[in-house]
Amino acid sequence: MTTSSRTSPATRASGARGRASFWSRVLAGLVGGVAGGLVFGMLMAVMGMLPTVAMMVGSDVAAVGFGIHMMISIGIGLGLTVLFGNLLLTTYVRGLLVGMVYGAIWWVLGPLVIMPLMMGMPLFAIDTTALFSFMGHIVYGGILGVVAVAILSRRR
């Protein structure tokens, strides 16, 4: 009698097979961060927000802002997957929800606290732009979570 080491995608996505390695979690954060960052970056480009991001390094060039945005997107993606990938990113639905909450947390930390502190702007300034940013962070997080689960479920 032979035993197959293959598992169904549903079993892998549930995390029932085991824990993803550190490098699998890094890959999930990298790819998920890029995927979410690209979609959010397109929204930011349409809204003309990229020059504001570029101002964090003394520029006003949209391409610089996009590069900074992508580096931040990857770093934030790595934070979720490396630290919490095995604990929280176990199913697609959970990945979507955890990612959206994670995106909301980063909306508060990033554009409402860290960026204003860096640029001498008022903290917690909520206007139309901030609300569109909230939407972008939620979309980013959802994409990050789902893409990360897809990668982790194949590597468990």
Contacts in CASP RR format, 6 or more apart in sequence:
PFRMAT RR
TARGET T0000
AUTHOR 0000-0000-0000
METHOD contacts of the structure
MODEL  1
MTTSSRTSPATRASGARGRASFWSRVLAGLVGGVAGGLVFGMLMAVMGML
PTVAMMVGSDVAAVGFGIHMMISIGIGLGLTVLFGNLLLTTYVRGLLVGM
VYGAIWWVLGPLVIMPLMMGMPLFAIDTTALFSFMGHIVYGGILGVVAVA
ILSRRR
7 16 0 8 1.000
7 17 0 8 1.000
9 153 0 8 1.000
11 17 0 8 1.000
12 153 0 8 1.000
12 154 0 8 1.000
12 156 0 8 1.000
13 90 0 8 1.000
13 91 0 8 1.000
13 92 0 8 1.000
13 149 0 8 1.000
13 153 0 8 1.000
14 90 0 8 1.000
14 91 0 8 1.000
15 90 0 8 1.000
15 91 0 8 1.000
15 152 0 8 1.000
15 153 0 8 1.000
15 156 0 8 1.000
17 156 0 8 1.000
18 156 0 8 1.000
19 86 0 8 1.000
19 156 0 8 1.000
20 28 0 8 1.000
20 85 0 8 1.000
20 86 0 8 1.000
20 152 0 8 1.000
20 155 0 8 1.000
20 156 0 8 1.000
21 155 0 8 1.000
22 82 0 8 1.000
24 151 0 8 1.000
24 152 0 8 1.000
24 155 0 8 1.000
24 156 0 8 1.000
25 81 0 8 1.000
25 82 0 8 1.000
25 85 0 8 1.000
25 86 0 8 1.000
25 152 0 8 1.000
26 78 0 8 1.000
26 81 0 8 1.000
26 82 0 8 1.000
27 151 0 8 1.000
27 155 0 8 1.000
28 81 0 8 1.000
28 85 0 8 1.000
28 89 0 8 1.000
28 147 0 8 1.000
28 148 0 8 1.000
28 149 0 8 1.000
28 151 0 8 1.000
28 152 0 8 1.000
28 155 0 8 1.000
29 74 0 8 1.000
29 75 0 8 1.000
29 77 0 8 1.000
29 78 0 8 1.000
29 79 0 8 1.000
29 80 0 8 1.000
29 81 0 8 1.000
29 82 0 8 1.000
29 144 0 8 1.000
29 148 0 8 1.000
29 151 0 8 1.000
30 74 0 8 1.000
30 77 0 8 1.000
30 78 0 8 1.000
31 147 0 8 1.000
31 148 0 8 1.000
31 151 0 8 1.000
32 77 0 8 1.000
32 81 0 8 1.000
32 143 0 8 1.000
32 144 0 8 1.000
32 145 0 8 1.000
32 147 0 8 1.000
32 148 0 8 1.000
32 151 0 8 1.000
33 73 0 8 1.000
33 74 0 8 1.000
33 75 0 8 1.000
33 76 0 8 1.000
33 77 0 8 1.000
33 78 0 8 1.000
33 140 0 8 1.000
33 143 0 8 1.000
33 144 0 8 1.000
33 147 0 8 1.000
34 70 0 8 1.000
34 73 0 8 1.000
34 74 0 8 1.000
35 143 0 8 1.000
35 144 0 8 1.000
35 147 0 8 1.000
36 73 0 8 1.000
36 139 0 8 1.000
36 140 0 8 1.000
36 141 0 8 1.000
36 142 0 8 1.000
36 143 0 8 1.000
36 144 0 8 1.000
36 147 0 8 1.000
37 69 0 8 1.000
37 70 0 8 1.000
37 73 0 8 1.000
37 140 0 8 1.000
37 143 0 8 1.000
38 70 0 8 1.000
39 139 0 8 1.000
39 140 0 8 1.000
39 143 0 8 1.000
40 69 0 8 1.000
40 73 0 8 1.000
40 136 0 8 1.000
40 137 0 8 1.000
40 139 0 8 1.000
40 140 0 8 1.000
41 50 0 8 1.000
41 66 0 8 1.000
41 69 0 8 1.000
41 70 0 8 1.000
43 132 0 8 1.000
43 135 0 8 1.000
43 136 0 8 1.000
43 139 0 8 1.000
44 50 0 8 1.000
44 53 0 8 1.000
44 66 0 8 1.000
44 69 0 8 1.000
44 136 0 8 1.000
45 62 0 8 1.000
45 66 0 8 1.000
47 129 0 8 1.000
47 132 0 8 1.000
48 62 0 8 1.000
49 129 0 8 1.000
49 133 0 8 1.000
50 62 0 8 1.000
50 63 0 8 1.000
50 65 0 8 1.000
50 66 0 8 1.000
50 69 0 8 1.000
51 59 0 8 1.000
51 60 0 8 1.000
51 61 0 8 1.000
51 62 0 8 1.000
51 65 0 8 1.000
53 65 0 8 1.000
53 66 0 8 1.000
53 68 0 8 1.000
53 69 0 8 1.000
53 115 0 8 1.000
54 60 0 8 1.000
54 61 0 8 1.000
54 62 0 8 1.000
54 64 0 8 1.000
54 65 0 8 1.000
54 68 0 8 1.000
55 119 0 8 1.000
56 65 0 8 1.000
56 68 0 8 1.000
56 115 0 8 1.000
56 118 0 8 1.000
56 119 0 8 1.000
57 64 0 8 1.000
57 68 0 8 1.000
59 65 0 8 1.000
73 140 0 8 1.000
76 102 0 8 1.000
76 103 0 8 1.000
76 106 0 8 1.000
76 144 0 8 1.000
77 144 0 8 1.000
77 148 0 8 1.000
80 88 0 8 1.000
80 89 0 8 1.000
80 98 0 8 1.000
80 99 0 8 1.000
80 102 0 8 1.000
80 144 0 8 1.000
80 145 0 8 1.000
80 148 0 8 1.000
81 89 0 8 1.000
81 148 0 8 1.000
81 152 0 8 1.000
84 98 0 8 1.000
85 148 0 8 1.000
85 152 0 8 1.000
86 152 0 8 1.000
88 94 0 8 1.000
88 95 0 8 1.000
88 98 0 8 1.000
89 95 0 8 1.000
89 98 0 8 1.000
89 145 0 8 1.000
89 148 0 8 1.000
89 149 0 8 1.000
89 152 0 8 1.000
90 149 0 8 1.000
91 149 0 8 1.000
92 146 0 8 1.000
92 149 0 8 1.000
92 150 0 8 1.000
94 149 0 8 1.000
95 142 0 8 1.000
95 145 0 8 1.000
95 146 0 8 1.000
95 148 0 8 1.000
95 149 0 8 1.000
96 142 0 8 1.000
96 145 0 8 1.000
96 146 0 8 1.000
98 145 0 8 1.000
99 141 0 8 1.000
99 142 0 8 1.000
99 144 0 8 1.000
99 145 0 8 1.000
100 138 0 8 1.000
100 141 0 8 1.000
100 142 0 8 1.000
102 141 0 8 1.000
102 144 0 8 1.000
102 145 0 8 1.000
103 137 0 8 1.000
103 138 0 8 1.000
103 140 0 8 1.000
103 141 0 8 1.000
103 142 0 8 1.000
103 144 0 8 1.000
104 134 0 8 1.000
104 137 0 8 1.000
104 138 0 8 1.000
106 137 0 8 1.000
106 140 0 8 1.000
107 133 0 8 1.000
107 134 0 8 1.000
107 136 0 8 1.000
107 137 0 8 1.000
107 138 0 8 1.000
111 130 0 8 1.000
111 133 0 8 1.000
112 123 0 8 1.000
112 124 0 8 1.000
112 125 0 8 1.000
112 126 0 8 1.000
112 130 0 8 1.000
113 123 0 8 1.000
113 124 0 8 1.000
115 121 0 8 1.000
116 122 0 8 1.000
116 123 0 8 1.000
116 124 0 8 1.000
116 125 0 8 1.000
117 123 0 8 1.000
END
